[in-house]
Amino acid sequence: MTDEHVKGTVNKAEGKVEKVAGKVTGNKGQEIHGKAKQVHGAGQEGLGDLQDALKEPKDKG
């Protein structure tokens, strides 16, 4: 697990909270920003997956 996994998870959670808060208060801008933050977090998690895959030793098969 890399730092990108952790950052991604945090951004996804913060984005979810912001999106819901925007929806509840009727603030469309906040809702959209929250969704964008969730997407950004998912990208960070994907980067973390890629970093992990590059660190794994290759099979000599």
N, C-alpha and C positions, 0 to 999 in steps of 0.2 A: 504494500500500500504506500502510495506517495502522498506528498503534501497536496498535490492536485486533487486527489480523491477527497481529502478532508475539506479543502476549500470549496470544491464542487458541492459536496453535501451541505455545507453551511449556506452557500449561496442559494441552493434549491430550497432549503427550509425558510430562509429569510424571504425569498421571493414569494413563496406560498403564503406566508403571513401577510406580506405587503399586498398581494393580489386580493386576498380575502378582505383585508381592511379597506381596500379601495372599493371593492364590490359593496360592502356593508355601508360605507359612507357615501357611496354614489360618486366617488372620485375616479373617473375613467382613466385619467393620467396615471394615478398611483396603481391602478389595477394593471394597466399595460406595462408599467415599469416592473411590477412584481413578476409578471409573466416573462418578461425579457430576462430578468435576473435568474429565473428558473432555467431558462434555455441556456444561459451562460454557465450556470452550475452543471448542467448536463454535459456541456462541452468540456468543462474542466475534468469531470469524471472520465470522459472518453480519453482525454489527454493522459490522465493517470493510468488508464488501462493500457494505452500505447507504451508509456514509459515502463510499466511492469513487463509487458511482452518483450521489450527490447533488452531488459535486464536478465530474463530467463536464459539459462544455458541451452544451447542447441544440442539436440540429440545427434550422436555420431552414428547414424544408422545404416 
